[in-house]
């Protein structure tokens, strides 16, 4: 269960979360006989001196943040090459776990709690950069707590990552300035909080598309999303949080809280039942207190709890990539091929990609060669107009997989070979523009996508070498 991980002073009980950068265990801090969440850095990252220093730095940032609506960090350190961070154990799950069951009053109170914690963090000079439902957790008394300052940074600091143009955060909740890898301040966190508020109220994310790049682009270019008609009275809050320009948003968490309270006091839609529910929740939290609760190891929410960093998502939005800045979308190619076997009764075309349940690549062996080639070309044409959608994503239903399936059927097929070469050139053009503008992480993502199509593409390999040299400090 604990994979032989040992940290002096802590007894590891069970794994409760895992991500690309760290694993989280429920552990007992033996000196104080209390349960904690013990975050262990991934060994591959612990081998990197720069990352080790960043991990310790981030832990110290989080340890400075003492607020009822921010997760408490107890300890940070290293032992025999194991880097760890011990924090408050929150057994009541995340906002993601309970989102579908919340009333409007609950949602507004939760967002109010988080805004209060953000206001405190921003006032002392730190921005979170990854506000999302999975990072909003609950103590046993019901109060909301913002967790995982793992990619937080000092607002005034300039890091190599920022200079490199890395876009950090989760695309579904990413502010326009994050998507463009430009400097951020506390107003970026408020934008993300607005995206969370919208999802809780509307039942769907603010922007939806076939891949992360397209979603991030929509945060930059699309209008502020509209709530359903019955919740339109809350639209001013969404407008004030999710304005495209930071200058048009609420200047801080307390300003948002003031606007929220004013709206609720004045709006007739805030009927007496909602008011009473809101008041009851706040009284309950106050009566139970805001001290962290140790909880129990068997809680269902704990098994789902993920404290690890969501990861770094690069989004390339530069002038050289004009194909990403087209506002109009071409009609998405017809339904996935795996859903069309046998071919005699082809379903009607759909209007948007549906990657949630991608067909298996193996299903493509049932599709005839002519259809594989034709659909691969359709997907390539569509991807050129829509930021690469359907070229390499979703698995089993993209141009790369289609052309590769054609080559398995007919090795050396000129049309499939040419199609893969064109896809690689497409990604090479984007990666070169990204590299020119200092967007190293994004360039790397585009290079890897292109090499899937043509592993020997000279331009992509050259850019990859340049990125490796830049990473090494050359």
Residue pairs with C-beta under 8 A, 6 or more apart in sequence:
1 12
1 14
1 15
2 12
2 13
2 14
2 15
2 25
3 15
5 12
5 23
5 25
5 40
5 82
6 12
6 79
6 80
6 82
7 27
7 38
7 40
7 79
7 82
7 84
8 79
9 29
9 30
9 31
10 27
10 28
10 29
10 30
10 36
10 38
10 84
10 86
11 27
11 28
11 30
12 25
12 26
12 27
12 38
13 25
13 26
13 27
13 28
13 35
13 297
14 25
14 26
14 297
15 23
15 24
15 25
15 26
16 24
16 25
16 26
16 37
16 302
16 303
16 305
17 23
17 24
17 37
17 305
17 306
17 307
17 308
18 24
18 306
18 308
19 306
19 308
19 309
19 310
19 311
20 42
20 308
20 309
20 311
21 41
21 42
21 45
21 150
21 308
21 309
21 311
22 39
22 40
22 41
22 42
22 45
22 150
22 307
22 308
22 309
23 39
23 40
23 42
23 308
24 37
24 38
24 39
24 40
24 305
24 306
24 307
24 308
25 37
25 38
25 40
26 35
26 36
26 37
26 38
26 89
26 297
26 302
27 35
27 36
27 37
27 38
27 86
28 34
28 35
28 36
29 35
29 36
29 74
29 75
29 86
34 294
35 89
35 294
35 295
35 297
36 74
36 75
36 86
36 87
36 88
36 89
37 86
37 87
37 88
37 89
37 90
37 305
37 307
38 84
38 85
38 86
39 84
39 85
39 86
39 87
39 307
39 308
40 82
40 83
40 84
41 51
41 52
41 55
41 82
41 83
41 84
43 81
45 51
45 52
45 55
46 52
46 81
46 82
46 83
52 78
52 83
55 83
55 85
56 76
56 78
56 83
58 149
58 150
58 151
58 152
59 73
59 76
59 85
60 76
61 126
61 149
61 152
61 153
61 154
62 71
62 73
62 85
62 87
62 149
62 150
62 152
63 73
63 76
64 124
64 126
65 73
65 120
65 121
65 124
65 126
65 149
66 72
67 116
67 117
67 120
67 121
68 116
68 117
68 143
68 290
69 113
69 114
69 116
69 117
69 120
69 143
69 144
69 145
69 146
70 117
70 120
70 121
70 145
70 146
70 149
71 87
71 88
71 90
71 137
71 145
71 146
71 147
71 148
71 149
72 87
72 88
72 292
73 85
73 86
73 87
73 88
74 86
74 87
74 88
75 84
75 85
75 86
76 84
76 85
76 86
77 83
77 84
78 84
87 147
87 307
88 145
88 292
89 292
89 294
89 295
89 302
90 137
90 138
90 139
90 145
90 147
90 292
90 293
90 295
90 305
91 140
91 293
91 294
91 295
91 296
91 299
91 301
91 302
92 137
92 138
92 139
92 140
92 142
92 293
92 295
92 299
92 301
93 137
93 138
93 299
93 300
93 301
93 302
93 304
93 305
94 133
94 134
94 135
94 136
94 137
94 138
94 301
94 304
94 305
94 306
95 110
95 133
95 134
95 136
95 137
95 138
95 144
95 196
95 200
96 133
96 134
96 304
97 301
97 304
98 138
99 133
99 199
99 200
100 203
102 110
102 200
103 274
103 277
104 201
104 231
104 234
104 274
105 274
105 275
105 277
105 278
105 281
106 277
106 281
107 197
107 200
107 201
108 260
108 264
108 278
109 144
109 278
109 281
109 282
110 136
110 144
110 200
111 193
111 196
111 197
111 200
111 260
112 257
112 260
113 143
113 144
113 145
114 131
114 136
114 144
114 146
114 193
114 196
115 190
115 193
115 253
115 254
115 256
115 257
115 260
116 253
116 254
116 257
117 145
117 146
117 253
118 128
118 131
118 146
118 186
118 189
118 190
118 193
118 253
119 186
119 252
119 253
119 254
119 257
120 253
121 127
121 128
121 149
121 152
121 186
122 155
122 185
122 186
122 189
122 252
122 253
123 252
125 154
125 155
125 156
126 149
126 152
126 153
126 154
126 155
127 152
127 153
127 155
127 184
127 185
127 186
127 188
127 189
128 135
128 146
128 149
128 151
128 152
128 189
128 192
129 151
129 152
129 153
129 168
129 169
129 178
129 184
129 188
129 189
130 148
130 150
130 151
130 168
130 169
130 170
130 173
130 192
130 309
130 310
131 146
131 173
131 189
131 192
131 193
131 196
132 170
132 172
132 173
132 192
132 196
132 310
133 196
133 199
133 200
134 306
134 310
135 146
135 147
135 148
135 310
136 144
136 145
136 146
136 147
136 196
137 144
137 145
137 146
137 147
137 305
138 144
138 145
138 301
139 145
139 290
139 292
139 293
140 288
140 293
140 295
141 284
141 285
141 288
141 289
141 290
141 293
142 281
142 284
142 285
142 288
143 285
143 290
147 307
148 307
148 308
148 309
150 307
150 308
150 309
151 168
151 169
151 309
151 312
153 159
153 162
155 185
155 186
161 168
161 441
162 181
162 183
163 438
164 438
164 439
164 440
164 441
164 470
165 181
165 434
165 437
165 438
165 439
165 440
165 441
165 442
166 181
166 312
166 314
166 439
166 440
166 441
166 442
167 174
167 178
167 179
167 180
167 181
167 216
167 312
167 313
167 314
167 315
167 441
167 442
168 178
168 312
168 313
169 175
169 178
169 192
169 310
169 313
170 310
170 313
171 179
171 212
171 213
171 215
171 216
171 219
171 313
171 315
172 195
172 199
172 205
172 206
172 207
172 215
173 192
173 195
173 196
174 192
174 216
174 219
174 313
174 315
175 184
175 187
175 188
175 189
175 191
175 192
175 219
175 246
176 191
176 219
176 220
176 244
177 183
177 184
177 188
177 246
178 184
178 188
179 216
179 217
179 219
179 220
179 315
179 317
180 220
180 315
180 317
181 314
181 315
181 317
181 439
181 441
181 442
185 246
186 252
186 253
187 246
187 249
187 250
187 251
187 252
188 246
190 241
190 249
190 250
190 252
190 253
190 256
191 241
191 242
191 243
191 246
191 249
193 241
193 256
194 237
194 238
194 240
194 241
194 242
195 205
195 206
195 242
197 237
197 238
197 241
198 205
198 206
198 225
198 227
198 238
198 242
199 205
199 206
201 227
201 228
201 231
201 234
202 225
202 227
202 228
202 231
205 215
206 219
206 225
206 242
207 215
207 218
207 219
207 222
207 225
208 215
208 352
209 215
209 217
209 218
209 352
209 353
209 389
210 332
210 352
210 353
210 355
210 389
210 390
210 393
210 394
211 355
211 387
211 388
211 389
211 393
211 394
212 313
212 315
213 315
213 316
213 324
213 387
213 388
213 389
214 386
214 387
214 389
216 313
216 315
216 317
217 315
217 317
217 324
217 325
217 387
220 244
220 317
221 325
221 327
224 238
224 239
224 242
224 243
224 244
225 238
225 242
226 232
226 235
226 238
227 234
227 235
227 238
233 263
233 267
233 269
234 263
236 259
236 263
237 256
237 259
237 260
237 263
240 249
240 250
240 256
240 259
241 249
241 250
241 256
242 249
243 249
250 256
250 259
263 270
264 270
264 275
264 278
295 302
312 441
314 439
314 441
314 442
314 443
314 444
314 445
315 442
316 324
316 430
316 433
316 434
316 439
316 442
316 443
316 445
316 446
317 324
317 325
318 433
318 434
318 436
318 437
318 439
319 433
320 429
320 430
320 432
320 433
320 436
320 437
321 430
321 433
321 434
323 384
323 385
323 387
324 387
326 385
326 386
329 385
329 386
330 381
330 382
330 385
330 386
331 349
331 351
332 349
332 350
332 351
332 352
332 353
332 382
332 389
332 390
333 349
333 375
333 378
333 379
333 382
333 390
334 340
334 346
334 347
334 349
334 350
334 375
334 378
335 346
335 347
335 348
335 349
335 350
336 354
336 358
336 359
336 396
336 397
337 359
337 363
337 364
337 367
337 371
337 372
337 375
337 397
337 402
338 359
338 360
338 363
338 364
338 366
338 367
338 396
338 397
339 347
339 359
340 346
340 347
340 367
341 363
341 366
341 367
343 367
343 368
343 371
353 389
353 390
353 394
353 397
355 393
355 394
355 397
358 394
358 395
358 396
358 397
359 396
359 397
360 396
361 395
361 396
361 401
361 405
363 396
364 372
364 396
364 401
364 402
364 405
365 405
365 408
365 409
367 405
369 406
369 409
369 410
369 413
372 402
372 403
372 405
372 406
372 409
372 416
373 402
373 403
373 406
373 413
373 415
373 416
373 419
375 402
376 399
376 402
376 403
376 406
376 416
376 419
377 399
377 415
377 419
379 390
379 391
379 398
379 399
379 402
380 391
380 399
380 419
380 422
380 423
380 426
382 389
382 390
383 389
383 390
383 391
383 399
383 423
383 426
384 426
388 426
388 427
388 430
388 449
390 397
390 398
390 399
391 398
391 399
391 400
391 423
391 426
391 427
391 449
391 453
392 398
392 399
392 400
392 423
392 449
392 452
392 453
395 401
399 419
399 423
400 420
400 423
400 452
400 453
403 416
403 417
403 419
403 420
403 423
403 453
404 416
404 420
406 413
406 415
406 416
407 413
407 416
407 417
410 416
420 453
420 454
421 453
421 454
421 457
423 450
423 453
423 454
424 450
424 451
424 453
424 454
424 457
424 459
424 460
425 450
425 457
425 459
426 450
427 446
427 447
427 449
427 450
427 453
427 460
428 446
428 447
428 450
428 457
428 459
428 460
428 463
430 446
431 443
431 444
431 446
431 447
431 450
431 460
431 463
432 443
432 459
432 463
434 440
434 442
434 443
434 446
435 443
435 463
435 466
435 467
440 467
440 470
440 471
443 463
443 467
444 464
444 467
447 460
447 463
447 464
447 467
450 457
450 460
451 457
451 460
451 461
451 464
454 460
